[in-house]
Amino acid sequence: MIQYRLGAPTAPVLERFMGCRARNSYIMGPLGSGKTIGVVQRLLAQMAEQPANSQGIRPTRFMAVRNTYPSLMGTTVKDFLQVFEGLGRMTMGGLNPPTFTADFKLEDGSRVQSETVFLALDRDDAIQKLRGYQITGVWFNEAKELSKSIIDMADLRHGRFPTEAGNGVACGWHGCLGDTNAPDVDHWYWRLAEHDKPEGWEFFRQPGGVLRKRDANGEPIEGWVVNPHAENMPNLPDGYYEAGMAGKDDDWIAVMLSNEYGFVVEGAPVHPWYVDSVHCSRHELEPDPKLPLIIGVDFGRTPAAVLTQLEPGMGRRTVLDEFTSEDMSAAIFAPELKRYIEERYPHMPIEMYCDPAGEARGQATEDTPIAVLRANGFPARPCESNSPLLRRAALSNPGRRLCMDGKPAFVLSPRAKITRRGLQGGFCYRKLRVSGDRYGEEPDKNMYSHPVEACEYAMMGSGEGRAALRPARSQGEFHNTALG
């Protein structure tokens, strides 16, 4: 038998989260704050609180979601089993996803019978995976790494199990739970938590493990101190946060330890030549109406377009803007992109270069994504090659080049926010869980990869692809010694 009322009395924010029964509950905290274990304990409580049927069975089915399979198995499953060890069995292998089957008796004599299915939703078919499940609730582990389209679809799948007809009892509480480190201020989480909180959603923010140092007037100064009000300290090793700050830069400490919204590069950048202070303009760039818009398009379920121009005399590439999406077909994306361009960049000539995969027909339609763009009036053409090396070089060439005025041949407007974050390292090769600094051979597909790859197609299709094949330098080359 189990006494399920677990909690965190020395962690008041985590305790409030665990006692919340809103349809959607999310908690954001620093490393070491106990938020993940708190969510798992909350899952245990929700299983035990499900009403019992006439046989005394409390049936539920949950889904645990992470963005990649290695993270799912290396972190999510392990944290889950810390709480559920001895309460059921884990099944792994075969065609079905990893599943934990809980079966245990409560003090009142009723019995909890519950499934928790573990899914990695890091690919374009993630939405299709979700549509096949009838569940009680969802746990989003490290929610900031998941696209909003996945959150939206999952929010429509819960509350469908159990049912009176099939299980002898209706579903009690149902909803979504999530834990996360602090995301960037451009992220969907930040927007919902800080500005546009939907009805039925609750967001909890734990105190940081460290705080910025302040002078006698309360103004922030360089350096950090351990927060005496940090949560979960009794369960951490001595000196946890002091040791955690050693060798880390301020951006990393701010996000991962101080629980401040911000951006952290967690892998090897695909485009390490990019230096934000050099390549990003301080002010939003305006188009030259005499020059064509050169648009690159990346497809998939999260299509993206990046709008660029080329100064022919100078040879400078400018990224003016971006148009991104989530869970959107080409049939919807194309007219939306057309409307956006007509409103923002009317009467400008257009060149458009696309992912060659856009010539492939989908399973549900005979139209290809490129054909859909053409039907909406765009002069869309596929790039000649989809070689990753050639695409990367087509973007890095102007990034490393100097024009005759001594300034970089690649300049990005801060209006292209997601592309900017992608070039800063959001589009990256994920670090492998092995000794030494080793990274995967393929970059992560995420919210940052699509606009950056669209930018690569724009550069490649409009001439930088051919330039990438030429070894000779033109005019000059920018080189950042720190990045190599």
N, C-alpha and C positions, 0 to 999 in steps of 0.2 A: 504494500500500500504506500501511497505517496501523499505527503502534505505539499500541495502545489503552490501555496501563496508565498512565492519568492519575492524578493525585493532588494532595494539598495538604500537603506535608511541613512547612510552617510553620504549619499549622492542625491541631493534633493531634486535636481533637474531630471536625472535618470529615473528617480522614483516617481515623479509626476508623469513621465512618459509611460512607465509600466502600468500606472493606474488609469491611463487614458483609454477610452473606448470609442474614440471617434472613428469614422469610416476610414480615414486616411491619417496615419500618425507617422511622423518622421522625426528623427533625432540626429543632430549634427554635433560632432565633438572631435577633440584632438585625439591623436594616438594615445592609447593607454587609458582612455576615459571609461571603458567598460560598456560602451554603447552596443557593441555587437552581441555580447553575452546578455545584455539587457533585453535586446529584441528576441533572442532565443528563449529567454525566460518568459517573455510576454507570449510567445507562441505556445509554450507549455501551459500557461494560464488560460489562453483562449481554448485550447483543447479540453481542459478540465471544466471550463464554464459552459461548454456546449450542452444544451438540454439533453437529457437521456430519453431514449425511447422506452417502450413498455418492457423490453428485456433488460433494461438498465445499461444499455450501450450508449456511449457518447461518440457518434461518428463525425469525423472531420477529414478534410483533405486540404493540404497546404502546398504551396509552391515556393521554393527558395531560388532566387534568381541572382546571377552574377554575370558580368559582361564577357568573361572568357572562361574556357574550360579549365586551364591551369589554375586560375584564381579560385574558381569554384571548388576544385578538389583540394587545393593547397591551403585554403583559408576558410571558405564558407562551411564546407562539410566538417572540418576539424573543430571549428568553433561550435557548431551545432552539437556535435557528439560530446563536447565537454559537459553539456547540460543533460543530454538525453542518454548518456551511457547507462546501460542496464535497463532501459525502459522499452526496448524493442530491438529490431535488427536492421542492418543496412544491407541492401542488395545492390551490387554493382556488376557491370559486365553485360554482354549481350546487346540486343537492339534497344532495350528500354533505358531511359536515363537513370542515374543513381536515385534510389528511393529508400527512405527510412520508414519502416512500419512500426508504429508505436502501439503497444498493447499492455496496459497496466491498470491496476485497480486503485480507486480512490478510497479515502477513509469512510465515505458514506456507503460503500459497497458497490457503487456503480463502476463501470469499466470504460476507460478511454481506448478507443480504437481509431487510429489516425494514420494517414499517409502524408509524408513530405517528399515531394518530387523536386530534385535539384536540376535546374536547367541553366545552361550558358546561352545567353542571347546576344551574340556578338556579330551575327551575320545578317544579310538582307532578308533571309527567310525567317527571322525571329518572330515576326508578327504571325506568320502562318503557324508556327509552333504553338503560340498562345491560344489560337482559336480552337484548338482541339481539346482544351481542358475545362472540366466542370469542377470548380474548387470552392473552398470556404474562404481562403485568404491567401495573400502573397507577401513574401518577405523579399525586399530589394536590398541586397547586401552591397554596400558602397554605391548608393543610388546615383551619385554624380557621374558615374561611368556609364550610365544607361541613357539612351535617348528618350525624349519625352513621348515618342510614339509608342514605345514599349510600355511605359507607365500608363498611357491612355488606354491601350488595349487591355492590359491586365485589370484595370479598374472596372472593366465591363464583364470580366469572367468570374469574379468572386460572388458568393451568395447563391451559387447554383448547386451546392452540395453541403449537407444532405438535403433530401426532400422527404416530405410526408409520405408520398406514394412509394418511393423506392427504399427508404430507410426507416420509416415509421416515426420520423420526427423532422420538423422543419429546421432550417439553419438558424442558429442564434446570431451571435456577432459575426459579421463578415466585413472584410476590408483589406487595406494594404498597409504594411509596416515597412519602414525603411531606415537604414542607418547610413551615415556618410561622413567623410571628412569634408572640410569646407570647399565648395566649388568656386569658380570664378564668378565675377559679377555679371558676366554675359550669360550665365547658365540658367536653364529653366528653373532649377531649384531656388536660386537666389530671387528670381522674379516672383515666384509663388510665395516664398517664405517671408520676403521683406516688403513686397509691394501689392501683389494681387492675390491675397490668400483666398482660395475658393471656400465656399460653404462646405462644412463637413471635413475640413482639413485642419490638422494641428501640427505645428512645427515647434520643436524643442531645441534650444541651443545651449550646450553645456559650456561652463567657463573654460577658458584655455588652460592648458597645463603650465604655460609660461606667460608672462606679461612683458610688455616693453618697459624698459627703465624710464624713469621720469626725473626731472630736476626738481628743485625746491618749489618751483612755480607750477608743477604739475605738467610741464611740457615734455613730450617724449624726446629721449636722447638715445644715442647708440647703445645697443646692448639689451639683454633680456634677463629676467629674474623668474624663478619658479613661483607660480601662483599658489599662495597658501590656501586658496579656496578651490583648488582643482579637485575634481571628483575621482573616486576609485583609487586614491593614493595608498590606502592600506593594502591593496592587492598588487601593488607595483614593487619592483626591486628598489632597494635604497639607491638614491641618486639617479633614478630613471630619466628624469627630464634634463638634469645637468649633463649626463652622458649623452642624451639624445641630441643636444645642441652642438656637441663637439664636431667640428669640421663641416657644419651645414651653413648654407648661405641664408641671408635674412628672409628671402621669399619662401624658402622651404620651411623655416621655423615658423613664420607667420601663419602659413596655411596648416601645416601638419601638427604643430605643437601649440600654437596660440589660438587656433580655431578662428582665424580671420579669413574672410573671403579673399581669394587670390588665385594665382596661376602657378603651377609647379610642373616642371618638366620631369617626367618619371621614366624616360627611356632615352635612347640615342636618337636625336633629331634626324629626320630624313634629309633635311636641308641645313646642315650645320654652318654653312657660309652666312646664313641670315643673321644680321645684327640689328636689332630693333632700333637702336639709336641712330643707326646709319641709314637703314633702308626704309624706315617708316617716316613719312612726312609728319611734321608737327601739326599741320592743318589739313583739313579735307581737301582733296584735289578736285578741281573742276575740269570737265572734259573740254577738249578743243573741238568746237563744232565743225571745223573744216576737215578733221581727220575721222576715219571710220572707227566705230567701236569694234574691237576684236574680242569676241566672246568665246570662252572655253566652257565646255559642258561635260560633266561627269554624270553617268546614269546610275541605275540601281534603284532601290526603294527610297533612297535619300538623295535625289538628284540635286546638283548644284551648278550654278553658272557664275563665272567670274568675268567682269567687264574690264577690259584693258584698252590701252592705246599705245601706238608706236610713234615717236617723234622721228620722222624719216631722216632729217638732216643730222640730228644728234645721235640717233640710235638708242634713245632711252625708252625703256618699257615702263609704263605707269599702270598700276592696278587701281582703278577708280572705285569699284563697287563689287558687291557680290549679291547673289540671290540664292538662298538655300531653302531646304524643305525637309520635312520628316514624313516618312510613310506616304509618299505621293507618287502616283503613276505618271508616266510621260504625258498621258492624255490630259491630266490636270495641270501638270507642271508647265507645259508649253504655253497654254493661254494665259496662265498667271504670270509667267515671265514676260510674255508679250505686253500684257497690261502694265507691268512695272516699267518696262523700257519706254513705252509710249508716254507714260506719265513723267518719268524722270529724264529721259533722253530723247525727246521727240525729234523726228525728221533727220536723225543721224544715220548715215550709211553704216551697214553692219557686215562684218565677216564673222563666221561662226565655225569653230573647229571642235569636234566631238570625240568622245571615247569610241573607238572602232567597234566595241561591243554593242553600240547602239544600232548596228545594222542587223542584229539578230532579232527574230520575231519572238514575242512572248508566248506563253502557253495558252493565254486566254484571248489573244487577238492576232490577226494577220499583220497589223501595222507594226513597224519597227519604231523605236524611239526617235530615230533620225527622220523617218517619214512623217511622224507626228509633228516634229518641229517644222519641217518643210510645209506641211499642211497649214501651219499657223503663220506662214509668211517668212520664216527664217531661212537664210541661205546656208543651211546646215550641211556640213561635209565631214566625213570621218577623217581622222588623222591617218597618215600613211602607215604608221606603225604604232603598236601598243607596247613596245619594249620599255620596261621600267627604267632601264639605264639611260635610254635615249630621252625619255620624258624628263627624268631628273636633271639630265644635263641641259636640256632645253630651257629649264628654269634657272639652273645654277650659273649658266654662262653669262647672262646679263647681270645676275647678282654679283658675280666676281669681277665684272668688267667696269672700267671707268670710261666715261665720255670725255670729249675734248675739253670740257670745262672742269675736269678733275673730280666730278661727282659721280656716284654710282649710276650704272645704266639700268638699274631696277629700283623703282620707288613705289611704295605702297601707301595708299590713303588709309587713314585710321577708320574710314567708313567701312572698310572690309574687315570687320572685327574677327570673324571666325577664321578667315584666311590668315590674318595676322597671328592669331594664337596658334594656328597650325604650323606656320613657319617658325614660330618661337620654340616649337618642340612638342606641340600637341599631336602633330603628325609624326610618329616616332616608331622606332623598333623597340619593342618591349624587352626589358631586361629579363634574362632567363634566370630561373631559380637554381643556379649552379655556382660553384666557387669561381671567383674572378668576375670581371666585367665582360660578360658575354650576352649577346642580344640575338633575338630571332632574325631569321633571314628575310621574312616578309614584314612590312610595316603593319601596324594595327589599323584596321578599318574602324573609324570612329567619326564623330561629328566634325572633326578637323580635317580628316583625310579627303573628304569629297570636294570641298572648295579648293584645296591645294592642288589636287589632281586636275581639277577643272582649269586652274591657272597653268598647269603644265601643258595641257592640251592647247590652250590659247597661244602659249609661246611656241610650242612645237609646230602647230599648224601654220603659223604666220612667219616662219623662217628660222626660228632658233633651232628647230630640229635638224635642219641642214647644217646650220652653223656648228652644232654639236659634233658633227662628223669631221670638222676641220680642226686640226691641231693648232693652227696659227692663232695668236692673240691679235685682237684689233684694238687700237687706240690705247689701251691700258688695262690693267687688271687689279681689282680690289682684292686684297688678301688680308684676312684677320689672323694674326699669328696665334691669338689665344685659342681660336677654333681649329687652327690647322688647315 
